[in-house]
């Protein structure tokens, strides 16, 4: 398979991600990873006098040539990528960032056990995808995977959904019903939004986890089920325990293996691969021209935005852009205002919105703006820019790499 690079037109991300590094095509062979690193922007690929968020493309004022530093970074990145094989459980998962790969390394180690898994992370990070990976990699893969959203089912019905009920157990129970635990027998039960589960049901779930026994609503029988529990939440359960909103004993029973899914803003290197995948999906779903690409200005904005809604927000943004795009490439005007607003430096006053604000994202955005202003004022002389910001030059260089800040496309 040949390596692809940024095209010579308006492609902001270009064909950087080969099919073997997109949905359901991951391989554990480490050799092709060097090509993948090259293709997703760690290499010094360029178009004209600009390049996309490649830290190696940032003009340097040092005595070394512009080509030396990027090549050293590329070689180092390629060696790192080549030295690690992707976990088996990452089959079908999009991303190569170390923080994401670490999650699936743990899954590979615990998938074949009976231990309960607690998956935490912000909304939209892909917690159910992680839960499915646990099931798919386990010896239970050919048995049912049953999901329950504990926050979407009314409290009065949740007990029946989980444990089932006998005929006549309550008004409207005209026939006996098997609960989700019974349906998941031999397989995996995924309890999404476990932090929203009422306290009265937490007691019954704890009993099931301890004895693997349960009783349907209105039924005196005690039934057994061989079910592996994977729970997920975006709630701070330790804080909920302290506040008396979640049982401490249930928390420790669930928290045997704790997997934290990193937010998208902490794995920005995965954005190009995700965009490539979602763009292909949206074009197929909406029947749009298969040659639609991401322009460089739009790509810059997508890379700089902090994505508070994480992967789900990125997916919706790309689908919206494909719908609104009226040419051969997606432009900045096709992106939501919230994405464009965090990528420009026209804000002169800060005002707390009525609905509140994500302080961490706001501080990150403000910091990025100041760094850009210092670099542009000094014509990207990093030593002078660091002086303006009160930083050491090496500290600024590391920040540019971490934040993936590069000169804006012409």
Buried (B, 14 or more C-beta within 10 A) or exposed (E): EEEBBBBEEBBBBBEBBBEEBBBEEBBEEEEBBBBBBBBBBBBBBBBEEBBBBBBBBBEBEEEEEEEEBBEEBBEEBBEBBBEEBBBBBBBBBBBBBBBBBEBBBBBBEBBEEBEBBBBBBBEBBBBBBBBBBBBBBBEBEEBBBBBBBBBEBEEEEBBBBBBBBBEEBEEEBEEBBEBBBBBBBEBBBBBBBBBBBEEEBBEBBBBBBEEBEBBBBBBEEEBEBEBBBBBBBBBEBEEBBEEEBBBEEBBEBBBBBEBBBBBBBEBBBBBBBBBBBBBBBBBEEEEBEEEBBBBBBBBBBBBBBBBBBBBBBBBBBBBBBBEEBEEEBBBBBBBBEEBBBBBEEEEEEEEEEEEEEEEEBBEBBEEBBEBBBBBEEBEBBBBBBBBBBEBEBEEBBEBBEEBBBBBBBE
